[in-house]
Amino acid sequence: MKKQNGGGGEAVETAKKTVSRLQHNVNTPNGVRGGGSGGSPFTTVTYSPLSASSKKNDPDAPSKAGQIVYTYGSAKLLKQFNWLPTTTDEGKEPITIDDDVSLGDRNRRTGAGRGKGIGFTIKSAQFANDGCKYMYDSSYDRVMILGDRIYECGNAICKRVALEAVKPKSHEQPAKNNDEPDVKSNSASALDTPLPVKEEPGSEETDVDIEREEDRLSSWFEGIKVHHVDYPSSELIRVLGRIVVESSSTTTNSSSGTTSDKQVASNRNPTTTSKLSIVDFDEHTLRYTRLDLSKVQVPSWWSLFPGQTVLLEGINPRGTLFSVKQIHCERTLALPRVPSSLDKTLTCVIASAPFTDRDDLLYEKLSSLLVYCSNNPPDVLILTGPFADANCKLYAEVAETFDEYFEKIISTIMSSIGIYTEVFVVSHHDDLVSSFVYPTPPYKVASFYKNLHFLPDPCVFNLEGVEIGITTVDVIKHLIESECTVANVTIGSAPPLGGDKIKRAYGHLFHQASFYPLNPPPEDVPLDVDMLNEFGRLSRVPNIMICPSALNRYVREINGCVCINPGFVDGHSADGSYARLIIQAPEIDEQLQRESQSDSIQPSPASYIACQIVKT
């Protein structure tokens, strides 16, 4: 970069340069950088896109902005609000809070009805911050942490199994008198009898001696006897541990040119699952044994992934290969709390990065989204990073510091939104101004905005009694790509046994009680096991779960939780999208509330939550 000394030779040299490349020109006219032809309020002072327009599509083609691609919830609730933008061409409209139409609309919708601000709470002790040291844990520490997770998750699984075992079997008696066979009882009959639940110890000394000998080779979890994974037995036993992929299966066979690890994750052929092993719950001995999943009887479909804590029932005649008959991987979930403290209707817009195209720094899609939020101001705007992706080469030529550039981005967002919308910005480990670690501490800026809140990744926060969980790492895609399952197997014309793969992935998150239960993670996820164990837990199922993903956009109700993938604002090769949400106070009859003191009866989330995914 040459200094700007006003020399004519430099002006000629600059004119010869390609206008579409980044130029370190601090004197770029304001009309080019913000609101002018080809400019953007987000454009850095070093960027001069004189002819490099991001309109790569046919300008005469009809715009798809505003098209609804997914709808969830009550249609009656959605009709209560006018979600349509006030203009048809959002991309050409300047972002300003002084616009008369926007200001009038904002006053009508927010000035009279809102009054006080939105109640927002998050426990600062439960998320990562600048004081956390990451990547300091040793291999021994990681083993101990993973062992503790096996104990915690294994206890929860065993507790559910014990509760199911002690339930009265009076409900099963009438089924035996019917002429129709009970398929479930027949398939599980061989598994019910030999595996007892712990009762009061016997008084005879011989029984005590036998129990002491058994305790040396096994342990008790919530009344369930669990043997070590390499314990040889020709009778049914239970083992507890963590699923791993054998190291030999992850290497590439140079002679055949095939990768066994891809076969394990192919989700189709159950014979390849012999590559899976289970690591014992005793982290000191590092016991493990291979698994034979070709004879699983219960459940009829199954899904396993590396890092998952499971309780298995089966036989292990030689102590080297455990033949699985039954898989337990579910706990008794703490379902979402009904937001009884919510006394007003909340509107929310959820948008996820990337916010700009790979070939420019114009942030046109983000600018259009802010115009929409200015004309139709929501109560809450949630933006997930990265705002300046470290993988984008364009940022390498920016003359400003990354902190200054990020400060400009935040300043532009806040000046466009106004004071009536609470803005929540969630961090991402790939951002240039963030710590390259997951869990990721929240962003920081020098300026102060009363309605701006920086959140870590992952986190669970509370809005007027509504619990919202967010993680910006594409954990759903990672789980689907890593799982080994026969859930997709079809019998004749029947639907797949395991149902929806999205529901399976969220089920893994909830039952493993972790935002990222996959271990080991992909290479591009800088996972810190210690920080994840401390800040990445899911103690209960939230009301809303936001997981931006490269998968198709969706809104699903899973275990009473509304799970949302809003898509990306700038989809690059595909259409971009964002999500808009309406949450109203749930209606519960007082009589029904008295009868449902055990929280077993709750209103459906679709009765008080509505969501739409809209193209940008």
HELIX and SHEET records of a PDB file:
HELIX    1   1 GLY A    8  LYS A   16  1                                   9    
HELIX    2   2 ASN A   30  ARG A   33  1                                   4    
HELIX    3   3 ALA A   75  LEU A   78  1                                   4    
HELIX    4   4 ASP A  100  ARG A  106  1                                   7    
HELIX    5   5 ASN A  107  GLY A  111  3                                   5    
HELIX    6   6 SER A  124  GLN A  126  5                                   3    
HELIX    7   7 SER A  139  ALA A  165  1                                  27    
HELIX    8   8 LYS A  169  HIS A  171  5                                   3    
HELIX    9   9 GLN A  173  ASN A  177  1                                   5    
HELIX   10  10 VAL A  183  ASP A  192  1                                  10    
HELIX   11  11 GLU A  205  LEU A  217  1                                  13    
HELIX   12  12 SER A  247  THR A  250  5                                   4    
HELIX   13  13 SER A  260  VAL A  264  1                                   5    
HELIX   14  14 PRO A  270  LYS A  275  5                                   6    
HELIX   15  15 GLU A  364  ASN A  375  1                                  12    
HELIX   16  16 LYS A  393  GLU A  397  5                                   5    
HELIX   17  17 PHE A  402  ILE A  417  1                                  16    
HELIX   18  18 VAL A  475  SER A  482  1                                   8    
HELIX   19  19 LYS A  501  GLN A  512  1                                  12    
HELIX   20  20 VAL A  529  PHE A  535  1                                   7    
HELIX   21  21 GLU A  590  GLU A  595  1                                   6    
HELIX   22  22 PRO A  605  SER A  607  5                                   3    
SHEET    1   A 7 ILE A  68  TYR A  72  0                                        
SHEET    2   A 7 ILE A 609  LYS A 615 -1                                        
SHEET    3   A 7 SER A 577  ILE A 583 -1                                        
SHEET    4   A 7 LEU A 346  SER A 352 -1                                        
SHEET    5   A 7 VAL A 380  THR A 384  1                                        
SHEET    6   A 7 GLU A 422  VAL A 426  1                                        
SHEET    7   A 7 LEU A 452  LEU A 455  1                                        
SHEET    1   B 6 PHE A 120  THR A 121  0                                        
SHEET    2   B 6 CYS A 459  LEU A 463 -1                                        
SHEET    3   B 6 VAL A 466  ILE A 470 -1                                        
SHEET    4   B 6 ILE A 544  ILE A 546  1                                        
SHEET    5   B 6 CYS A 561  ASN A 565  1                                        
SHEET    6   B 6 TYR A 554  ILE A 558 -1                                        
SHEET    1   C 2 SER A 218  PHE A 221  0                                        
SHEET    2   C 2 ILE A 224  HIS A 227 -1                                        
SHEET    1   D 6 SER A 233  VAL A 245  0                                        
SHEET    2   D 6 LEU A 276  ASP A 280 -1                                        
SHEET    3   D 6 TYR A 288  ASP A 292 -1                                        
SHEET    4   D 6 LEU A 321  HIS A 328  1                                        
SHEET    5   D 6 THR A 309  ASN A 316 -1                                        
SHEET    6   D 6 SER A 233  VAL A 245 -1                                        
SHEET    1   E 2 THR A 252  ASN A 253  0                                        
SHEET    2   E 2 THR A 258  THR A 259 -1                                        
SHEET    1   F 2 SER A 303  LEU A 304  0                                        
SHEET    2   F 2 CYS A 484  THR A 485 -1                                        
END                                                                             
